Amino acid sequence: MIHPLAPSRLRPLPRLAFLLRRGWQRLRRPLTLGVRVLVRDETGAVLLVRHTYIEGWHLPGGAVDRGETLGQGALRELREEVGLEASAARLLSVHARFGPWGHDHVALFEAGPWQGKPTVQAFEIEEARFFPLEALPADLSPATGRRLRERFKGEPVSERW
């Protein structure tokens, strides 16, 4: 579902906020923790989101808040970004991501039983949609593609995001 206020291209204000936040995090917390959540529907399709500030389709997720466990962060991000309530999230893997905007460790979770209908909840999400594994979007983020191949095609799990 496309957010009614979102144009089909990146919006400058969320992009600027994203870059400013990343810069501040790099100064304040050089290492951050992030989570991504793998959600499948009854047909086996995977839920992907498009952000307003970066290109491509990604698994839902984000930063873990202070005082929050990785699992709590995964469930919160799922609720905040796409409006789904999951009863639990199972840890699948942990990956390091080192880049010019900071250093992260990203934990990949698989959502347990969930309820709701994916709807755009956050200002940062432009669209959320389920895709069959055999019909993933052409502009799937490289890291998301790697995680899906590791999980469903038996590729070795990489330590790098």
Disulfide bonds with the S-S distance in Angstrom:
none
